[in-house]
Each structure stands twice: as C-alpha cells, then as structure tokens.
C-alpha cells in the first residue's frame, strides 16, 4: 500500500454533468481548457473522536461529497484561484511568494497549505503556475472535513502540475503537516482517509507508521449524516487547539509521574507504549494521577517544575497561551476510553455477531456521551439532533468531526431508513425552520466512497 499512488482515470467529461459544468465555467473564466481535474473527498468519522492527534487509531469512511478542481498549468509563475461559489473571492499570488494568513482562514489559504507542502517537500525553487477553478460539495464547517479535503486536493493538484509523484501515504503525511500552516494542530485522520479511502469500505487508520486496514460494515445497516447547522471553523477558534494542548500536558504529567523523560512526551499513545500498559490500565492510571478539578497554568508549572515562560514558549501553541484552565483528567479519560471503543468497533465488525448493529450503536452512543461530558466538544443543537435521531430509529448516534457544531452520524437499520429520514427532517429541520439556514441543512444516508483521484479527459490524450 505504501507505494501506491493516487489513481488516474480517463473520462468523457460530457458524460459527467458536474465536470462538464466546471469545464464550461473554466473556459468562461480563463479562456482555455483545463488540462486535468482532481477530486479529494470529505470524510465522516464513525468512531474515534479527537484521538488521532494523541496517536490512536480512528475509523472513518471517505464520502462521495468532495472538492473538485479543474487545473491548467501555465508558464507564468502565478497561481490563480477561483471558486464556483461567488461568496468565495478570487485570489492570485506568485508561486514563490506564498503567505498563509493564520488570523483569517479564508478558503484560498487551505489551497496554499497543500501547495506549500509539496513545494517544501521537493524544495521546488520555481514551481509551475496554475489556473484553478474549485467546486466543493462538502458542507463547510460541518465536521465533514471540507478544509482538509481542500488541502489534499491542492497537494495532489500541485504534484500533478509539476509532473512529480508520491504515494498516497506520503501525500497524506505531507498534507497533515502542511495544514498546520493555518494554525490547526490536527492529527492526520482527515488527510489519510481522503487519500486512502476505497468505495464500499471503512478504514481503521493507524499512525506511526501510517497504515489503513479494511473494515467491513454490517450490510443490513446504513449510516446517516445530519447537519446541526451550527458552524465551527476550527482554525478560527482556540477550542480545538486547547484540547490538543490539554492532551499534550496530560501526556507530560503521566510521564513525570512514572519517572519518564516527560519533556519529550507529546502524545498519550507514546506514553502508553513506553509504559507497556493496556488502555484499561491507562484509565486506572488517570484516576491515580489527576484530580478532576481543572488545573490552572500555575499548577501545571508547579507540577512540571517549570516557569510560566517555559510553559508558554516550549509546550503551548500560540493560540492557547492565554488559556486559564486545563481539564487534564477529563481529556485523558476520554482519549483512552475512546481509543478502546474504536478497537471494540473493529472487533465487532470483524466477528459480525447477530446483534452487531445494537453493539456498534451502543459504542457510538457511549462515544457521544464522552465527547459531550468529558471532552466538552458538543453543543446543545448537536445533542438535540443526536436525541432526535435515536428517537426515530437510530441504534447509535454521535457527533462526528471536531464538534462544537457540524454533523451527527447515526447507525440505522436499513429497514428503518426511510422513516428516520422523514421524521428527522420534520422534527429537527422543519420545527426549527426560522432558525436554521436552508442552505446549511443536509440529511442523507451515505456509503463509503473512493479516495483522491486525478481525471484526464479522454479525447485530449
């Protein structure tokens, strides 16, 4: 798998309405024909929330919803970016003058992350210029990874335009690192499934080293995605990065308690491996080491025997230097219990007992409770949406993605699917008609889609 490159498909553009429309808009905008097209999918994480950046396995599927970019390499060293959605403004810059504004995460900055990742990996002195027209059908700020899909799409676009090659795994790792240019300290799940996804298959994504294992989902069940219509851009707030730092501090506390080199500890999974303990034993250790009350920065410094200046400059990232409380007990307890749920989910899918749907649903419900109560990354609207989905037939329902808004994913027996879709539409969307923007509403059953692809128009070969 490590050597496999993203696929390339020959297509008749005229047979694909969305591609044909994109081509026509490109011609209208730039007066020329795209040389190739690239797609990168969004994802829904079935279970394993906020644990990838702690080193633990997650279980997502790639979506059919994607970012699609039409591309024409040009001789001028200028990058021209435009979007089919007029609310996203055009952007141009020199390929050798890439500046990513962390304070204002606009759409083009995510493209620049992917571009810069490839540029730096290959040490490209004069990367080729490009005209690019983007079309996205992943609801933004919905927890379905529209931003990471754009970074991945841009990385593959830049790779192809410069006639370079990388494996899917290498691309995923580069795009994970390069998305951090915009200030988000993510863990790699979104980029990995965007490249490694396959039609009809969920994936257990593991890290260090990055690898993916097929997971066969129950055939008699469907997964339904519902948008709470509450938007949360994780690059625009400190919520996400604060959780990353709390987990980092928890790793350091556990390491120091056990006499390890705590200053080198970054993620909780590394601490577990070094100690040689099971996840259950790590949960017992959490009870032993942490108190449930929040820790102040002063208490953190006292425990680690460091100065406030050292805490801010060597441990915390810029967006979290003014955080006043750190809930280390709650965050560590969520991470270890959620990591265990992922492995249980995979085991149930593999063994396929008669009550698999009920067991998987129970795990999803436990996951949402942990996200809500321990990790505090839910919101009232998401909690209500999850309750509505369970009320109308979902065996399990939970927030998916970073949280604080975005989508819920529900496990639904296929025979209950039509009724659930109709009832959730009425109970959540119709009853909140005046409060929920129509353009943000989405409710659909999904199946695993393919990973990132390059499309070439057949008649141009």
N, C-alpha and C positions, 0 to 999 in steps of 0.2 A: 504493500500500500504506500510506503514512504516515497517510492519513486514515481508513483502515478501522477500524471499531470492533469489539470482540468481538461474536460473533453471539448472537442471541436466538432460542430455539426454543420453539414451543408443543408441549407434550407431554401425553399422557394418563398421569398418574402411575401409575394402576392397571396399566398395561401394562409398567412397569419395576419389577421386584421390589425392587431396591436403593432406588430413590426412594420406593417405597410404604412400605418398612420404615422409612426415615428420616422420612417424614411421620408415620407412626404413633407413632414414638418422640418426635417433636417435640410432637405433641398430648398425649402422656402426660406429657411434661416441663413444657411451658409452658401447656397447656390452651387452645391456639389453633392456627390453621392457618398454615403458612409462606406468605408472600406470593410468594417466588421461591426458586430454587435456583441455585447457582453451582458449576461444576466448573473445576479447573485441573489439568492433567496433570503427572506427573513426566516425566523425560527420561532417555534413555540417550545418552551421547556416543560416537559411533562412532570418532572420532579427533580429536585436538586437546586434549590434557590439560594443564591449568594454563597455558594461554596466553591465555585471554580477558582476564584482568586485566593482561596485557602488551600488549594492543591487537590481538592476532592473531585471525584467523578460526577458527571451530570448526565441527564438522559433526555436530550431534545430530539425534535424532528425538524427537518427543513420544510418550509412552507412552499406552496405553489405561488403565493404572493412574493413579488421580487422587485428589485431595482434593475432596470434595463437601460443600457447606454449605447447610443449609436456613435460611432467613432470614425474620424478621418484624421490620420496623421498628416501634418503639414510641415513644410520646410522652414517656416518662420519659427522662432523659438518662443512661441506664445501659446498659452493654454487658454482656450475659450470654452467656458462652461455655460450652458443654458439649460432650462428646465421646461418641460411641457406644462407645468403648473405655473401660471403667471405670478402667483404670490411669491415664488422663489426667484429673486432677481438674477440677471445675467452677471457673470464675473469673468474677468480676464486678468492674467498676470504673466510675467516672464517665467519660463521654466527654471531659470536659475535665480529666481527671487521669490521663493516660497515662504510666506509668512502665515502662520496659523494663529488666529486670534482666540486664545482661551477664554477671554472675558465675554465673547459674543459668538456662541457656537452656531453660526449660520450654516446652511446646507453645504455651501462650497468648501467650507473648512474640512468637512469629513472627506470630500474628494481629495483635498490636498494632503490629508493624512496618508491615504493609500498611495498617492503619487510619491510623496516624500519617502515613504517606507521602501519602495522599490528603488528610488533614486539613491538612497543612502546604502542599501544593501549591496548594490552593484557599483557604488561610488561613481555614478554617472556624472560626467563633467558637463555634457551637453545633451540632455535627454531631448527627444523629439517633441516638437509642438503638436497640439491636437485641437481639433474642433470636436466638442462632445455635446450631445443632446441627451438629457436624462429623463426617464419616465419611471416614476415609482408608484406601486400599488400596495405598498405596506403602509397601513395607517401610522402616521408619525406619532412619536411619544406615546405608544400604546403598549410597550413591553414586548413587541414582536421583532425587535432588533433592526429597525429601519436604518439607524445610523451605522451600525456595524456592517450591514449589507452594502451600504454605500461605500464604506471604506474598502471592503473586499472587492467590490465591483471596480473601484478606481485602481486598486492594486493590480488586478488582472488586466484592466484596460492598458495601464502603463507598461506592464510586462509585454503584452502582445504588440503594442505600438512600437516598442523598442526592440522587437524581434529577439526577446530573451525567453528563457524557460526556467520554471521552478516546479517542484512537486506540490500537490495540494497541501501537504503537511507544512512544507516550507512557507508557502503563501499564507497559511493560517497563522503561523508563528510570527511572520513579519507584520501582518495586518493587526494582530493582537498588540504588538509593541507599538506600532505606528498610531493606533487610535489613542494612545496615551498622550500624543502631542496635543490633543484638545483638552487634556486635563482629567480624563476619566481613568481611574486605576482598575480597569476590568481584568478578568482572569483568563479569557480565551475561549469560552464556550461558544459565543456567538459567531466568531470568525471560523472556528473549527467546523461547526455544523454547516455553515454557509458553503464551505469548500468540500466537506466530506459527506454531505447528505446524499442519500440514494432514495429513489422512488420506492414507496412501499415499506421502508424500513426506518425504525427509530434507531438511534445510536447511543451506546454508552460511550461517552467521551472521557478518556482518562488523560492525565497530564504527567509530564516529567518522566519519560518522554510522551509526547502527544500520540495518542492512538485511539482508534474507534472500533467498537465491536457491535455487530448487528444485534438488534433486539426485536424479536417477532411479537407484535402486539396482538391481543385477542381479536380474532376475526369477527366475533359477534358484538363488538363494541365500536363506538365512534368517539372521536374527540371533538368537542365543540368549543370554539373560541368566541368570547363575548367581550366587547369593549365597554369598560365602565364610563367612557367618555371624559374621564379625568386625565389630563395630560401631565406628564412629568418628564422633563428633559434632564437626564441625569448629569449631563455636562454643565448645566446651568445652575445647579444647586449643590450644596455640600452634603446632602443626605447620604448619597452613595459612597462618596469617599470617606465620610466619617465612619461608616460601617467597616470599610476596608481597614482603616487605621485602628478601630477597636479590636478587630481580629488580629492585627499585627501586634498590638500591645498585649493581647491575651496570650499569643504565642511566646512573647518575651517573658511574661510573668510565669508561665508554666515552665519554661526553660530554666529560669533563675531558681524557681522553687526546687527543681530537680537537679540543680548543680551543673547544668549545661552551659555552653557559651551563649548566653541569652542575647548578647548584642548582635549575633549573627542570625538569630531566629527571625524569620519573616512570615512564614505561613504555618498554620496549625497542623497540616498533614505532615510536614517535615519533622515537627516536634514528636508527633505520634510515632513515625517510623524510627526516629532516633531512640525513643524510649522503648520501642518494641511492644507497645500495648495495643489492645483491641479498642474499637470505638466505644464499647461498653465500659472498658476500664478508663478511657479518657473522660467519659461522662462522670465517673466516680471521682476522678482527679479534679475535675472542675468544681465539684461540691466541696472538695477538701481545700482548694487553693483560694477561691474567690468568695467574697461576700456579695450578697445580692444587691446591696445599695450601690448607686453609681459612684465611680471613682472621680475625684477631682484631678486636674493636672498636677496639683501639688502632691497629692497622694501617690500618683503614678511615679513622679520624680523621686519621692521618698523611698518607695519600694525598690525601684531600679537603681537607686543611689546615683542619680544624675541631676544636672541642673536644668532649670526651665529652658534655658537657651539650647542645651543639648537635645531636650525633648522636641523642641520646635524645629531645629535645624537638621537633626540626624534621623528622626523617626517619623514625625508628622509631615504630610504633604502640605503644600501652600494653602489649599482650600480648607484645611482643618486646624490651622494653627490657633484659631480663636475659639475652638470648641471648649465648653466649660465642664461637661460631664462625659464620662466614658462608661458604658454599661458592659463591662467585660464578662461578667458571669452569664448574662442573658445571651450575648452574641456567641460565646464559645459553646454554650449548651445547645443553641440552635444548630450550629455548624456540625457538631459531632452527631447529633440525633438525625439531622437531615442527610448527612453522608451515609448513615446506616439505612435510612429509608430508601435511598437510591439503590443500594445493593439488594435490599429486600424486593424492591420493584422488579429489578432484573431477574432475580431468582424465581419469582412468581411467573413472570412471562416465559421463562425457560421451562419450568416444570408444568405449567398450564393445568393447575388443578381445576376441578369442576366449578369451584366458587372463586375463580381468578378475578373476575370483574369486581366482586364485592371486596376482595382483599386489596386489590390495587386502589379501589375507591377509598378504602379506609386509610391507606397510606397518603393519598392526596389530601384527604381531609385533615389528617394529622399535620401534614406539611403546612397547610394554610394556617392552622392554629398556631404553629410555631412561628411562622412569618409574622402573624398578627401580634402575638403576645410576647415573644422573645426577641424577634428581630425588629419588630415595630416598623415594618415596611408596607403595611396595608393602608387603607383609608376607609372611611365609612361607606362610600359608594361601592368600593370593591367588596367589602364584607356583605353588603346588602345583595349585590349581584350574585355572589357565591351562594348565599342563602336561597335566593330565588331559583337558581339552577338546581340546587339539591331538592328544593320543594317540588319541582316539576320533573323529577325522574333521574337526575344525575346521581350516579353511585358515589362519585367523588368530584369535588370542585375546589380549585385553589387559584390564588393569584399566580401569574406567570410573568417572568421578566423582573426588572429591578423593583417594581411595585410603586407605592405611593400614587397609584393611578394605573392606567393601562388596562390590560386584559385579564380575564379569568379563563382558565381551561378546565373543561369538565369531561369526565368519562361517563358515557351514556350508552346503555344497551341499545343496539340498533333499532329494535322494535319500538322503542320509546322516543326515537329521534324526532319524527315529525311533530308530535305533541309538544315535546320540550321546546323546540324552536318557536312554535306558535305561542306557547304560554309565556316564555321568557320575553319575547317581543312585546307582548301585551303588558306583562306585569312590571317589566323594568323600563322599557323604552317608551311605550305609549303612556304609562302612568306618570312619567317624568317629562312629558312632551315639551313643556315650556322651558325646561332647564337643560335639556341635552341637545347639543348642536346636531342637526340631522346629518351633516357631512362626516361626523365622527362616529356615528352609530354603525356597528358591524356585529353580526351574529352569523356564524357559519360553521358547518361541520368541515373538518379538514382531514387530509390524508398526507402521509409523508411524501415530499417532493424531492427533486434532484438537487444536487449542489451546483456550484457556479459553472457556467458554460460559455464558450465562445461560439457565435453563429457567423457563418460566412454565407453570402448569397450565392446560390448555385450557379446562376448564369454569368457571374463575374469571374469564375475560375477559368 
